[in-house]
Amino acid sequence: MEITFVSHAMPKVTAMGTVSFQAIVDSQYLWCEISWEALRDHFYARSLEKDDLLDAFHIGRAKIEQTARQHLEAIDGHPVLLMTTDFA
């Protein structure tokens, strides 16, 4: 399974307070998400404000993508929602 993350597509804050980011799995684009709780607990998001969530995402991007990759491999390339419990 070939997995890459799209660096030229900006992550987006959803109405639910998650940050959505793109991955390419075997040539198919899909969206992954990380919860605001995970961003708060592990990547220092100060609030649910868009700028705070995106700042936290960028701070933790390498770890977030690494964790997303592990989940994508485990569930055969289906979209994932990363939660606070997914990070040690």
TADAFEN-V704859 format. One record per residue. N is the residue number from 1. OMEGA is omega as a letter, one per 40 degrees, with the letter a starting at -180 (NA if undefined). Layout:
# TADAFEN-V704859
N|OMEGA, N|OMEGA
This chain:
# TADAFEN-V704859
1|i, 2|a, 3|i, 4|i, 5|a, 6|a, 7|a, 8|i, 9|a, 10|i, 11|a, 12|i, 13|a, 14|i, 15|i, 16|i, 17|i, 18|i, 19|a, 20|a, 21|a, 22|i, 23|i, 24|i, 25|a, 26|i, 27|i, 28|i, 29|i, 30|i, 31|i, 32|i, 33|i, 34|a, 35|i, 36|i, 37|i, 38|i, 39|i, 40|a, 41|a, 42|a, 43|i, 44|i, 45|a, 46|a, 47|i, 48|i, 49|a, 50|a, 51|i, 52|i, 53|i, 54|i, 55|i, 56|i, 57|a, 58|i, 59|a, 60|a, 61|a, 62|i, 63|i, 64|i, 65|i, 66|i, 67|i, 68|i, 69|i, 70|i, 71|i, 72|i, 73|a, 74|a, 75|i, 76|i, 77|i, 78|a, 79|a, 80|i, 81|a, 82|a, 83|a, 84|a, 85|i, 86|a, 87|a, 88|NA
